[in-house]
């Protein structure tokens, strides 16, 4: 059965090529049933499976500009990453709405309002505003004050702050630790996509979760952010991290002092991020 398939992604270029894991991902995060996949190994079977997934995404009102099944089956990195980020936006971020703002603006506004009372926290974006770790801790403390001793945190100790928030979120909120504290601190401009995806999990945990009946999947408030599906939430983080890694390591990308990849290979980076969680 499709739902029993392994959802661990080792190589994003390769693992979506037959369409099976892509269809699984879409089924679980949407709660909808996709057409039965074709189990053949021929190219035509793979193209048909990917087309089923792309048609499903399009049925949700998402425009897939210049993304075709053939490119995904051929392992086209650019097209695959475009599809991945489209999925993340649609099922992890797009449903966030605060006063009719866009999803990104709404999530930012939500963070600003929740962290406003906290000293040394000034959330203006999804990169440098999170480097010292205080904003993550403030979000948790605002909703679960018993979990964080906020007044004991020091702005000049960002690694400790970040690790504290990540460990508390993982232990008590079922939010997997998919960001690396040292990577964030050592980057002049941390990965915006990865941080935005991670922060969106706090929104769903604190705001979206109370709107969803337990045990139910629905497109508007995806249950992938509930404890029942930590592997799928982890998979979204893996994909967001890889998208940011790839964009930041293209020859045309602007070189940023102090920012570096911990691995020369995308697959190794993903394994480092997720290895301890398998």
C-alpha positions, -999 to +999 in steps of 0.1 A: +000+000+000+012+035-008+010+047+027+034+020+039+061+033+016+094+046+031+093+084+033+130+089+039+146+110+012+182+102+005+187+121-028+161+146-039+172+144-075+166+107-076+139+098-050+110+116-067+117+103-102+093+074-102+066+095-086+058+070-058+073+090-028+059+122-043+024+107-044+028+094-008+039+128+004+009+145-012-015+120+001-004+123+037+000+160+039-033+167+021-054+140+035-067+132+001-065+100-019-046+102-051-052+078-081-036+044-077+001+046-087+016+025-115+041+000-102+060-006-135+096+004-139+094+018-174+098+055-181+061+057-191+050+044-157+072+070-139+059+098-161+023+088-155+029+087-117+045+121-116+017+135-138-008+122-113+010+141-086+013+173-106-024+171-116-033+168-079-012+199-071-028+218-099-063+207-086-055+226-054-052+258-074-015+259-075+002+270-108+031+249-118+050+271-142+072+252-167+073+221-144+067+189-164+067+153-155+094+145-179+118+169-162+111+154-128+116+118-141+149+129-157+161+142-124+162+179-135+174+196-103+159+230-110+125+217-119+125+193-089+134+221-065+107+243-080+082+216-074+094+210-039+092+246-028+057+248-044+046+219-022+061+235+009+044+268+002+010+252-005+008+227+023+030+242+050+028+279+047+000+291+024-028+284+048-013+308+073-035+339+073-034+370+096-056+399+087-057+391+049-019+393+045+001+369+023+012+337+039+048+350+045+037+384+057+010+367+079+035+344+095+059+373+101+031+394+116+021+365+139+057+362+151+060+399+157+028+400+178+037+370+198+073+381+206+066+418+210+066+418+249+101+402+250+133+421+255+160+418+229+136+403+203+128+423+172+115+400+144+118+418+110+125+388+087+131+351+085+169+352+086+190+375+108+162+382+133+165+346+145+203+343+147+206+348+185+179+322+193+158+345+215+129+347+191+125+309+190+125+308+228+101+337+230+076+320+208+077+289+230+076+309+262+046+329+250+025+298+246+042+274+271+059+295+297+067+265+319+090+251+292+114+281+289+132+302+316+134+332+293+150+356+318+180+333+321+188+335+284+217+357+272+217+375+239+255+369+237+251+331+238+232+324+206+242+287+202+229+279+237+197+298+230+191+281+197+198+246+210+176+252+240+147+262+218+153+233+193+155+207+221+124+219+240+104+221+207+114+185+199+108+171+233+076+188+242+060+200+210+070+171+187+087+196+163+118+178+149+152+195+154+161+201+118+181+233+120+217+235+132+225+261+158+261+266+146+251+268+110+227+297+119+252+315+141+280+312+115+259+324+086+258+361+078+223+355+065+207+322+076+186+302+051+153+320+049+133+291+034+145+267+061+138+291+090+104+301+076+094+264+072+106+256+108+088+287+122+056+277+104+056+245+125+053+267+156+023+285+141+006+252+134+014+238+168+002+269+187-025+284+164-035+259+137-035+228+159-065+240+180-086+244+149-081+208+137-100+179+151-075+153+164-068+124+141-082+142+110-063+153+079-074+183+060-058+205+034-065+238+052-047+230+084-025+201+075-021+174+101+015+168+091+023+193+118+006+171+145+026+145+165+011+117+144+032+127+114+067+138+126+084+119+096+065+140+071+072+172+089+108+162+090+107+155+053+094+190+046+123+205+066+147+183+047+134+196+014+134+233+026+170+229+037+180+214+004+163+241-016+181+267+003+214+248+001+211+245-037+202+281-042+231+292-020+256+271-038+250+280-074+278+298-092+256+328-097+247+331-060+262+360-042+291+349-020+284+357+017+312+360+042+310+336+070+284+314+053+294+280+042+279+246+036+290+219+060+291+194+031+300+195-006+272+171-014+235+178-010+227+142+000+254+143+027+239+175+040+205+159+042+219+129+060+236+151+086+204+170+092+183+139+095+206+110+104+201+112+142+163+112+137+160+079+117 
